């Protein structure tokens, strides 16, 4: 459960960083053209879904 929360929080932090990079400078800025979309796609398609779907250990007693 704690890993799930940390992964989703890390994904949210990546989203903030990605949108901040996207807002930088003119349209031909390499950060807003390449780095920001890579960060956003990684956060939306990898980190957040793993954080949501991570199974974890089932506790049987």
PDB file of N, H, CA, C and O in Angstrom:
ATOM      1  N   UNK A   1       0.829  -1.202   0.000  1.00  0.00           N
ATOM      2  CA  UNK A   1       0.000   0.000   0.000  1.00  0.00           C
ATOM      3  C   UNK A   1       0.868   1.259   0.000  1.00  0.00           C
ATOM      4  O   UNK A   1       0.570   2.230  -0.695  1.00  0.00           O
ATOM      5  N   UNK A   2       1.942   1.228   0.787  1.00  0.00           N
ATOM      6  H   UNK A   2       2.184   0.439   1.351  1.00  0.00           H
ATOM      7  CA  UNK A   2       2.794   2.402   0.853  1.00  0.00           C
ATOM      8  C   UNK A   2       3.533   2.624  -0.465  1.00  0.00           C
ATOM      9  O   UNK A   2       3.751   3.762  -0.880  1.00  0.00           O
ATOM     10  N   UNK A   3       3.921   1.507  -1.127  1.00  0.00           N
ATOM     11  H   UNK A   3       3.743   0.582  -0.790  1.00  0.00           H
ATOM     12  CA  UNK A   3       4.594   1.633  -2.418  1.00  0.00           C
ATOM     13  C   UNK A   3       3.656   2.243  -3.454  1.00  0.00           C
ATOM     14  O   UNK A   3       4.088   3.027  -4.299  1.00  0.00           O
ATOM     15  N   UNK A   4       2.382   1.887  -3.391  1.00  0.00           N
ATOM     16  H   UNK A   4       2.031   1.250  -2.705  1.00  0.00           H
ATOM     17  CA  UNK A   4       1.407   2.445  -4.325  1.00  0.00           C
ATOM     18  C   UNK A   4       1.321   3.955  -4.179  1.00  0.00           C
ATOM     19  O   UNK A   4       1.348   4.689  -5.166  1.00  0.00           O
ATOM     20  N   UNK A   5       1.219   4.404  -2.952  1.00  0.00           N
ATOM     21  H   UNK A   5       1.197   3.807  -2.150  1.00  0.00           H
ATOM     22  CA  UNK A   5       1.092   5.840  -2.702  1.00  0.00           C
ATOM     23  C   UNK A   5       2.350   6.571  -3.148  1.00  0.00           C
ATOM     24  O   UNK A   5       2.267   7.651  -3.734  1.00  0.00           O
ATOM     25  N   UNK A   6       3.519   5.985  -2.874  1.00  0.00           N
ATOM     26  H   UNK A   6       3.586   5.107  -2.399  1.00  0.00           H
ATOM     27  CA  UNK A   6       4.764   6.621  -3.287  1.00  0.00           C
ATOM     28  C   UNK A   6       4.896   6.680  -4.811  1.00  0.00           C
ATOM     29  O   UNK A   6       5.361   7.683  -5.354  1.00  0.00           O
ATOM     30  N   UNK A   7       4.492   5.619  -5.498  1.00  0.00           N
ATOM     31  H   UNK A   7       4.115   4.804  -5.057  1.00  0.00           H
ATOM     32  CA  UNK A   7       4.575   5.624  -6.956  1.00  0.00           C
ATOM     33  C   UNK A   7       3.614   6.631  -7.575  1.00  0.00           C
ATOM     34  O   UNK A   7       3.977   7.324  -8.526  1.00  0.00           O
ATOM     35  N   UNK A   8       2.415   6.721  -7.060  1.00  0.00           N
ATOM     36  H   UNK A   8       2.120   6.158  -6.288  1.00  0.00           H
ATOM     37  CA  UNK A   8       1.458   7.693  -7.593  1.00  0.00           C
ATOM     38  C   UNK A   8       1.922   9.119  -7.267  1.00  0.00           C
ATOM     39  O   UNK A   8       1.761  10.022  -8.088  1.00  0.00           O
ATOM     40  N   UNK A   9       2.493   9.326  -6.083  1.00  0.00           N
ATOM     41  H   UNK A   9       2.624   8.592  -5.416  1.00  0.00           H
ATOM     42  CA  UNK A   9       3.025  10.647  -5.736  1.00  0.00           C
ATOM     43  C   UNK A   9       4.211  11.006  -6.632  1.00  0.00           C
ATOM     44  O   UNK A   9       4.347  12.154  -7.055  1.00  0.00           O
ATOM     45  N   UNK A  10       5.067  10.025  -6.922  1.00  0.00           N
ATOM     46  H   UNK A  10       4.957   9.093  -6.579  1.00  0.00           H
ATOM     47  CA  UNK A  10       6.184  10.261  -7.837  1.00  0.00           C
ATOM     48  C   UNK A  10       5.671  10.586  -9.235  1.00  0.00           C
ATOM     49  O   UNK A  10       6.226  11.447  -9.916  1.00  0.00           O
ATOM     50  N   UNK A  11       4.617   9.902  -9.663  1.00  0.00           N
ATOM     51  H   UNK A  11       4.166   9.202  -9.110  1.00  0.00           H
ATOM     52  CA  UNK A  11       4.005  10.199 -10.954  1.00  0.00           C
ATOM     53  C   UNK A  11       3.436  11.606 -10.998  1.00  0.00           C
ATOM     54  O   UNK A  11       3.567  12.302 -12.005  1.00  0.00           O
ATOM     55  N   UNK A  12       2.806  12.026  -9.912  1.00  0.00           N
ATOM     56  H   UNK A  12       2.700  11.460  -9.094  1.00  0.00           H
ATOM     57  CA  UNK A  12       2.258  13.386  -9.848  1.00  0.00           C
ATOM     58  C   UNK A  12       3.386  14.420  -9.886  1.00  0.00           C
ATOM     59  O   UNK A  12       3.252  15.469 -10.516  1.00  0.00           O
ATOM     60  N   UNK A  13       4.488  14.121  -9.213  1.00  0.00           N
ATOM     61  H   UNK A  13       4.597  13.269  -8.701  1.00  0.00           H
ATOM     62  CA  UNK A  13       5.641  15.020  -9.249  1.00  0.00           C
ATOM     63  C   UNK A  13       6.213  15.097 -10.665  1.00  0.00           C
ATOM     64  O   UNK A  13       6.582  16.177 -11.127  1.00  0.00           O
ATOM     65  N   UNK A  14       6.286  13.959 -11.353  1.00  0.00           N
ATOM     66  H   UNK A  14       5.986  13.082 -10.978  1.00  0.00           H
ATOM     67  CA  UNK A  14       6.740  13.967 -12.743  1.00  0.00           C
ATOM     68  C   UNK A  14       5.807  14.781 -13.628  1.00  0.00           C
ATOM     69  O   UNK A  14       6.263  15.464 -14.544  1.00  0.00           O
ATOM     70  N   UNK A  15       4.503  14.716 -13.364  1.00  0.00           N
ATOM     71  H   UNK A  15       4.132  14.161 -12.620  1.00  0.00           H
ATOM     72  CA  UNK A  15       3.549  15.518 -14.143  1.00  0.00           C
ATOM     73  C   UNK A  15       3.793  17.014 -13.941  1.00  0.00           C
ATOM     74  O   UNK A  15       3.757  17.789 -14.896  1.00  0.00           O
ATOM     75  N   UNK A  16       4.037  17.407 -12.713  1.00  0.00           N
ATOM     76  H   UNK A  16       4.066  16.777 -11.936  1.00  0.00           H
ATOM     77  CA  UNK A  16       4.310  18.821 -12.437  1.00  0.00           C
ATOM     78  C   UNK A  16       5.577  19.266 -13.155  1.00  0.00           C
ATOM     79  O   UNK A  16       5.607  20.331 -13.771  1.00  0.00           O
ATOM     80  N   UNK A  17       6.626  18.444 -13.075  1.00  0.00           N
ATOM     81  H   UNK A  17       6.602  17.579 -12.574  1.00  0.00           H
ATOM     82  CA  UNK A  17       7.880  18.777 -13.749  1.00  0.00           C
ATOM     83  C   UNK A  17       7.679  18.817 -15.259  1.00  0.00           C
ATOM     84  O   UNK A  17       8.197  19.711 -15.928  1.00  0.00           O
ATOM     85  N   UNK A  18       6.939  17.863 -15.797  1.00  0.00           N
ATOM     86  H   UNK A  18       6.519  17.137 -15.253  1.00  0.00           H
ATOM     87  CA  UNK A  18       6.699  17.825 -17.234  1.00  0.00           C
ATOM     88  C   UNK A  18       5.927  19.032 -17.732  1.00  0.00           C
ATOM     89  O   UNK A  18       6.277  19.613 -18.760  1.00  0.00           O
ATOM     90  N   UNK A  19       4.878  19.416 -17.012  1.00  0.00           N
ATOM     91  H   UNK A  19       4.594  18.944 -16.177  1.00  0.00           H
ATOM     92  CA  UNK A  19       4.117  20.592 -17.440  1.00  0.00           C
ATOM     93  C   UNK A  19       4.912  21.880 -17.250  1.00  0.00           C
ATOM     94  O   UNK A  19       4.754  22.828 -18.019  1.00  0.00           O
ATOM     95  N   UNK A  20       5.768  21.916 -16.229  1.00  0.00           N
ATOM     96  H   UNK A  20       5.897  21.146 -15.604  1.00  0.00           H
ATOM     97  CA  UNK A  20       6.638  23.075 -16.057  1.00  0.00           C
ATOM     98  C   UNK A  20       7.615  23.188 -17.226  1.00  0.00           C
ATOM     99  O   UNK A  20       7.833  24.279 -17.754  1.00  0.00           O
ATOM    100  N   UNK A  21       8.200  22.061 -17.629  1.00  0.00           N
ATOM    101  H   UNK A  21       8.023  21.176 -17.200  1.00  0.00           H
ATOM    102  CA  UNK A  21       9.111  22.067 -18.787  1.00  0.00           C
ATOM    103  C   UNK A  21       8.369  22.435 -20.061  1.00  0.00           C
ATOM    104  O   UNK A  21       8.925  23.108 -20.929  1.00  0.00           O
ATOM    105  N   UNK A  22       7.139  22.009 -20.182  1.00  0.00           N
ATOM    106  H   UNK A  22       6.687  21.462 -19.477  1.00  0.00           H
ATOM    107  CA  UNK A  22       6.339  22.307 -21.365  1.00  0.00           C
ATOM    108  C   UNK A  22       6.049  23.806 -21.487  1.00  0.00           C
ATOM    109  O   UNK A  22       5.908  24.327 -22.594  1.00  0.00           O
ATOM    110  N   UNK A  23       5.964  24.484 -20.365  1.00  0.00           N
ATOM    111  H   UNK A  23       6.079  24.061 -19.466  1.00  0.00           H
ATOM    112  CA  UNK A  23       5.633  25.911 -20.364  1.00  0.00           C
ATOM    113  C   UNK A  23       6.846  26.804 -20.586  1.00  0.00           C
ATOM    114  O   UNK A  23       6.694  28.024 -20.645  1.00  0.00           O
ATOM    115  N   UNK A  24       8.028  26.246 -20.708  1.00  0.00           N
ATOM    116  H   UNK A  24       8.151  25.255 -20.660  1.00  0.00           H
ATOM    117  CA  UNK A  24       9.237  27.049 -20.839  1.00  0.00           C
ATOM    118  C   UNK A  24       9.435  27.568 -22.252  1.00  0.00           C
ATOM    119  O   UNK A  24       9.257  26.843 -23.231  1.00  0.00           O
ATOM    120  N   UNK A  25       9.798  28.810 -22.333  1.00  0.00           N
ATOM    121  H   UNK A  25       9.942  29.399 -21.538  1.00  0.00           H
ATOM    122  CA  UNK A  25      10.327  29.416 -23.531  1.00  0.00           C
ATOM    123  C   UNK A  25       9.468  29.369 -24.777  1.00  0.00           C
ATOM    124  O   UNK A  25       8.286  29.027 -24.732  1.00  0.00           O
ATOM    125  N   UNK A  26      10.091  29.719 -25.891  1.00  0.00           N
ATOM    126  H   UNK A  26      11.051  29.997 -25.927  1.00  0.00           H
ATOM    127  CA  UNK A  26       9.374  29.731 -27.171  1.00  0.00           C
ATOM    128  C   UNK A  26       9.113  28.316 -27.681  1.00  0.00           C
ATOM    129  O   UNK A  26       9.568  27.334 -27.094  1.00  0.00           O
ATOM    130  N   UNK A  27       8.379  28.233 -28.772  1.00  0.00           N
ATOM    131  H   UNK A  27       8.010  29.031 -29.249  1.00  0.00           H
ATOM    132  CA  UNK A  27       7.959  26.933 -29.296  1.00  0.00           C
ATOM    133  C   UNK A  27       9.127  26.101 -29.814  1.00  0.00           C
ATOM    134  O   UNK A  27       9.019  24.876 -29.868  1.00  0.00           O
ATOM    135  N   UNK A  28      10.233  26.722 -30.194  1.00  0.00           N
ATOM    136  H   UNK A  28      10.320  27.717 -30.150  1.00  0.00           H
ATOM    137  CA  UNK A  28      11.356  25.948 -30.703  1.00  0.00           C
ATOM    138  C   UNK A  28      12.369  25.564 -29.627  1.00  0.00           C
ATOM    139  O   UNK A  28      13.467  25.108 -29.944  1.00  0.00           O
ATOM    140  N   UNK A  29      12.010  25.741 -28.376  1.00  0.00           N
ATOM    141  H   UNK A  29      11.118  26.111 -28.118  1.00  0.00           H
ATOM    142  CA  UNK A  29      12.860  25.351 -27.253  1.00  0.00           C
ATOM    143  C   UNK A  29      12.927  23.823 -27.167  1.00  0.00           C
ATOM    144  O   UNK A  29      11.882  23.175 -27.110  1.00  0.00           O
ATOM    145  N   UNK A  30      14.135  23.227 -27.157  1.00  0.00           N
ATOM    146  H   UNK A  30      14.984  23.753 -27.203  1.00  0.00           H
ATOM    147  CA  UNK A  30      14.227  21.761 -27.129  1.00  0.00           C
ATOM    148  C   UNK A  30      13.648  21.136 -25.860  1.00  0.00           C
ATOM    149  O   UNK A  30      13.202  19.989 -25.885  1.00  0.00           O
ATOM    150  N   UNK A  31      13.652  21.867 -24.769  1.00  0.00           N
ATOM    151  H   UNK A  31      14.014  22.799 -24.748  1.00  0.00           H
ATOM    152  CA  UNK A  31      13.087  21.314 -23.534  1.00  0.00           C
ATOM    153  C   UNK A  31      11.580  21.150 -23.678  1.00  0.00           C
ATOM    154  O   UNK A  31      11.022  20.124 -23.287  1.00  0.00           O
ATOM    155  N   UNK A  32      10.925  22.157 -24.238  1.00  0.00           N
ATOM    156  H   UNK A  32      11.379  22.990 -24.556  1.00  0.00           H
ATOM    157  CA  UNK A  32       9.470  22.059 -24.377  1.00  0.00           C
ATOM    158  C   UNK A  32       9.054  21.160 -25.536  1.00  0.00           C
ATOM    159  O   UNK A  32       7.912  20.702 -25.573  1.00  0.00           O
ATOM    160  N   UNK A  33       9.950  20.897 -26.477  1.00  0.00           N
ATOM    161  H   UNK A  33      10.878  21.269 -26.446  1.00  0.00           H
ATOM    162  CA  UNK A  33       9.606  20.049 -27.614  1.00  0.00           C
ATOM    163  C   UNK A  33       9.894  18.576 -27.387  1.00  0.00           C
ATOM    164  O   UNK A  33       9.159  17.726 -27.891  1.00  0.00           O
ATOM    165  N   UNK A  34      10.945  18.250 -26.640  1.00  0.00           N
ATOM    166  H   UNK A  34      11.542  18.941 -26.231  1.00  0.00           H
ATOM    167  CA  UNK A  34      11.336  16.840 -26.510  1.00  0.00           C
ATOM    168  C   UNK A  34      11.288  16.326 -25.084  1.00  0.00           C
ATOM    169  O   UNK A  34      10.709  15.269 -24.831  1.00  0.00           O
ATOM    170  N   UNK A  35      11.877  17.042 -24.158  1.00  0.00           N
ATOM    171  H   UNK A  35      12.348  17.900 -24.364  1.00  0.00           H
ATOM    172  CA  UNK A  35      11.992  16.549 -22.785  1.00  0.00           C
ATOM    173  C   UNK A  35      10.635  16.480 -22.105  1.00  0.00           C
ATOM    174  O   UNK A  35      10.306  15.470 -21.481  1.00  0.00           O
ATOM    175  N   UNK A  36       9.854  17.523 -22.216  1.00  0.00           N
ATOM    176  H   UNK A  36      10.121  18.343 -22.722  1.00  0.00           H
ATOM    177  CA  UNK A  36       8.554  17.569 -21.548  1.00  0.00           C
ATOM    178  C   UNK A  36       7.607  16.471 -22.018  1.00  0.00           C
ATOM    179  O   UNK A  36       7.004  15.810 -21.172  1.00  0.00           O
ATOM    180  N   UNK A  37       7.442  16.241 -23.323  1.00  0.00           N
ATOM    181  H   UNK A  37       7.932  16.779 -24.010  1.00  0.00           H
ATOM    182  CA  UNK A  37       6.550  15.145 -23.732  1.00  0.00           C
ATOM    183  C   UNK A  37       7.032  13.771 -23.277  1.00  0.00           C
ATOM    184  O   UNK A  37       6.217  12.910 -22.947  1.00  0.00           O
ATOM    185  N   UNK A  38       8.351  13.556 -23.257  1.00  0.00           N
ATOM    186  H   UNK A  38       9.013  14.255 -23.525  1.00  0.00           H
ATOM    187  CA  UNK A  38       8.874  12.273 -22.786  1.00  0.00           C
ATOM    188  C   UNK A  38       8.543  12.078 -21.315  1.00  0.00           C
ATOM    189  O   UNK A  38       8.113  10.996 -20.913  1.00  0.00           O
ATOM    190  N   UNK A  39       8.739  13.111 -20.512  1.00  0.00           N
ATOM    191  H   UNK A  39       9.088  13.989 -20.838  1.00  0.00           H
ATOM    192  CA  UNK A  39       8.421  13.019 -19.083  1.00  0.00           C
ATOM    193  C   UNK A  39       6.929  12.777 -18.875  1.00  0.00           C
ATOM    194  O   UNK A  39       6.548  11.937 -18.060  1.00  0.00           O
ATOM    195  N   UNK A  40       6.089  13.499 -19.599  1.00  0.00           N
ATOM    196  H   UNK A  40       6.399  14.181 -20.261  1.00  0.00           H
ATOM    197  CA  UNK A  40       4.643  13.362 -19.426  1.00  0.00           C
ATOM    198  C   UNK A  40       4.143  11.987 -19.858  1.00  0.00           C
ATOM    199  O   UNK A  40       3.315  11.388 -19.172  1.00  0.00           O
ATOM    200  N   UNK A  41       4.634  11.486 -20.980  1.00  0.00           N
ATOM    201  H   UNK A  41       5.307  11.973 -21.537  1.00  0.00           H
ATOM    202  CA  UNK A  41       4.217  10.156 -21.438  1.00  0.00           C
ATOM    203  C   UNK A  41       4.674   9.094 -20.449  1.00  0.00           C
ATOM    204  O   UNK A  41       3.919   8.174 -20.136  1.00  0.00           O
ATOM    205  N   UNK A  42       5.907   9.212 -19.952  1.00  0.00           N
ATOM    206  H   UNK A  42       6.520   9.959 -20.206  1.00  0.00           H
ATOM    207  CA  UNK A  42       6.417   8.263 -18.966  1.00  0.00           C
ATOM    208  C   UNK A  42       5.570   8.279 -17.694  1.00  0.00           C
ATOM    209  O   UNK A  42       5.271   7.226 -17.131  1.00  0.00           O
ATOM    210  N   UNK A  43       5.187   9.471 -17.244  1.00  0.00           N
ATOM    211  H   UNK A  43       5.430  10.326 -17.702  1.00  0.00           H
ATOM    212  CA  UNK A  43       4.383   9.575 -16.027  1.00  0.00           C
ATOM    213  C   UNK A  43       2.983   9.011 -16.234  1.00  0.00           C
ATOM    214  O   UNK A  43       2.487   8.254 -15.399  1.00  0.00           O
ATOM    215  N   UNK A  44       2.335   9.382 -17.357  1.00  0.00           N
ATOM    216  H   UNK A  44       2.738   9.997 -18.035  1.00  0.00           H
ATOM    217  CA  UNK A  44       0.958   8.957 -17.604  1.00  0.00           C
ATOM    218  C   UNK A  44       0.842   7.475 -17.957  1.00  0.00           C
ATOM    219  O   UNK A  44      -0.114   6.819 -17.545  1.00  0.00           O
ATOM    220  N   UNK A  45       1.797   6.942 -18.711  1.00  0.00           N
ATOM    221  H   UNK A  45       2.574   7.475 -19.046  1.00  0.00           H
ATOM    222  CA  UNK A  45       1.654   5.582 -19.224  1.00  0.00           C
ATOM    223  C   UNK A  45       2.444   4.528 -18.460  1.00  0.00           C
ATOM    224  O   UNK A  45       2.198   3.335 -18.638  1.00  0.00           O
ATOM    225  N   UNK A  46       3.379   4.933 -17.621  1.00  0.00           N
ATOM    226  H   UNK A  46       3.579   5.902 -17.476  1.00  0.00           H
ATOM    227  CA  UNK A  46       4.200   3.950 -16.914  1.00  0.00           C
ATOM    228  C   UNK A  46       4.060   4.083 -15.400  1.00  0.00           C
ATOM    229  O   UNK A  46       3.608   3.148 -14.740  1.00  0.00           O
ATOM    230  N   UNK A  47       4.435   5.216 -14.849  1.00  0.00           N
ATOM    231  H   UNK A  47       4.802   5.976 -15.386  1.00  0.00           H
ATOM    232  CA  UNK A  47       4.556   5.354 -13.398  1.00  0.00           C
ATOM    233  C   UNK A  47       3.198   5.299 -12.698  1.00  0.00           C
ATOM    234  O   UNK A  47       3.027   4.528 -11.754  1.00  0.00           O
ATOM    235  N   UNK A  48       2.241   6.093 -13.139  1.00  0.00           N
ATOM    236  H   UNK A  48       2.379   6.719 -13.907  1.00  0.00           H
ATOM    237  CA  UNK A  48       0.937   6.134 -12.467  1.00  0.00           C
ATOM    238  C   UNK A  48       0.177   4.813 -12.611  1.00  0.00           C
ATOM    239  O   UNK A  48      -0.379   4.341 -11.619  1.00  0.00           O
ATOM    240  N   UNK A  49       0.124   4.187 -13.803  1.00  0.00           N
ATOM    241  H   UNK A  49       0.576   4.570 -14.609  1.00  0.00           H
ATOM    242  CA  UNK A  49      -0.553   2.876 -13.871  1.00  0.00           C
ATOM    243  C   UNK A  49       0.113   1.798 -13.014  1.00  0.00           C
ATOM    244  O   UNK A  49      -0.578   0.970 -12.421  1.00  0.00           O
ATOM    245  N   UNK A  50       1.438   1.799 -12.943  1.00  0.00           N
ATOM    246  H   UNK A  50       2.000   2.472 -13.425  1.00  0.00           H
ATOM    247  CA  UNK A  50       2.108   0.829 -12.068  1.00  0.00           C
ATOM    248  C   UNK A  50       1.737   1.100 -10.615  1.00  0.00           C
ATOM    249  O   UNK A  50       1.509   0.167  -9.844  1.00  0.00           O
ATOM    250  N   UNK A  51       1.676   2.374 -10.241  1.00  0.00           N
ATOM    251  H   UNK A  51       1.862   3.131 -10.867  1.00  0.00           H
ATOM    252  CA  UNK A  51       1.297   2.717  -8.874  1.00  0.00           C
ATOM    253  C   UNK A  51      -0.126   2.303  -8.540  1.00  0.00           C
ATOM    254  O   UNK A  51      -0.419   1.945  -7.400  1.00  0.00           O
ATOM    255  N   UNK A  52      -1.006   2.350  -9.521  1.00  0.00           N
ATOM    256  H   UNK A  52      -0.768   2.642 -10.448  1.00  0.00           H
ATOM    257  CA  UNK A  52      -2.398   1.966  -9.280  1.00  0.00           C
ATOM    258  C   UNK A  52      -2.561   0.455  -9.275  1.00  0.00           C
ATOM    259  O   UNK A  52      -3.293  -0.082  -8.444  1.00  0.00           O
ATOM    260  N   UNK A  53      -1.897  -0.234 -10.181  1.00  0.00           N
ATOM    261  H   UNK A  53      -1.303   0.202 -10.856  1.00  0.00           H
ATOM    262  CA  UNK A  53      -2.114  -1.664 -10.373  1.00  0.00           C
ATOM    263  C   UNK A  53      -1.158  -2.550  -9.588  1.00  0.00           C
ATOM    264  O   UNK A  53      -1.307  -3.771  -9.622  1.00  0.00           O
ATOM    265  N   UNK A  54      -0.191  -1.992  -8.888  1.00  0.00           N
ATOM    266  H   UNK A  54      -0.070  -1.000  -8.860  1.00  0.00           H
ATOM    267  CA  UNK A  54       0.785  -2.797  -8.149  1.00  0.00           C
ATOM    268  C   UNK A  54       0.059  -3.684  -7.133  1.00  0.00           C
ATOM    269  O   UNK A  54      -0.687  -3.192  -6.286  1.00  0.00           O
ATOM    270  N   UNK A  55       0.286  -4.983  -7.230  1.00  0.00           N
ATOM    271  H   UNK A  55       0.892  -5.382  -7.917  1.00  0.00           H
ATOM    272  CA  UNK A  55      -0.432  -5.923  -6.384  1.00  0.00           C
ATOM    273  C   UNK A  55       0.023  -5.919  -4.938  1.00  0.00           C
ATOM    274  O   UNK A  55      -0.802  -5.860  -4.027  1.00  0.00           O
ATOM    275  N   UNK A  56       1.308  -5.979  -4.723  1.00  0.00           N
ATOM    276  H   UNK A  56       1.979  -6.027  -5.464  1.00  0.00           H
ATOM    277  CA  UNK A  56       1.810  -6.042  -3.363  1.00  0.00           C
ATOM    278  C   UNK A  56       1.627  -7.421  -2.773  1.00  0.00           C
ATOM    279  O   UNK A  56       1.162  -8.336  -3.452  1.00  0.00           O
ATOM    280  N   UNK A  57       1.985  -7.570  -1.532  1.00  0.00           N
ATOM    281  H   UNK A  57       2.363  -6.826  -0.981  1.00  0.00           H
ATOM    282  CA  UNK A  57       1.860  -8.854  -0.850  1.00  0.00           C
ATOM    283  C   UNK A  57       0.469  -8.982  -0.255  1.00  0.00           C
ATOM    284  O   UNK A  57      -0.064  -8.043   0.335  1.00  0.00           O
ATOM    285  N   UNK A  58      -0.103 -10.161  -0.424  1.00  0.00           N
ATOM    286  H   UNK A  58       0.330 -10.924  -0.904  1.00  0.00           H
ATOM    287  CA  UNK A  58      -1.375 -10.420   0.247  1.00  0.00           C
ATOM    288  C   UNK A  58      -1.072 -11.090   1.578  1.00  0.00           C
ATOM    289  O   UNK A  58      -0.307 -12.052   1.645  1.00  0.00           O
ATOM    290  N   UNK A  59      -1.667 -10.582   2.611  1.00  0.00           N
ATOM    291  H   UNK A  59      -2.289  -9.800   2.558  1.00  0.00           H
ATOM    292  CA  UNK A  59      -1.385 -11.098   3.945  1.00  0.00           C
ATOM    293  C   UNK A  59      -2.418 -12.172   4.298  1.00  0.00           C
ATOM    294  O   UNK A  59      -3.612 -11.901   4.426  1.00  0.00           O
ATOM    295  N   UNK A  60      -1.916 -13.398   4.451  1.00  0.00           N
ATOM    296  H   UNK A  60      -0.946 -13.619   4.348  1.00  0.00           H
ATOM    297  CA  UNK A  60      -2.778 -14.513   4.831  1.00  0.00           C
ATOM    298  C   UNK A  60      -2.408 -14.950   6.237  1.00  0.00           C
ATOM    299  O   UNK A  60      -1.233 -15.104   6.568  1.00  0.00           O
ATOM    300  N   UNK A  61      -3.418 -15.146   7.047  1.00  0.00           N
ATOM    301  H   UNK A  61      -4.373 -15.022   6.778  1.00  0.00           H
ATOM    302  CA  UNK A  61      -3.173 -15.600   8.416  1.00  0.00           C
ATOM    303  C   UNK A  61      -3.935 -16.866   8.680  1.00  0.00           C
ATOM    304  O   UNK A  61      -3.862 -17.412   9.781  1.00  0.00           O
TER     305      UNK A  61
END
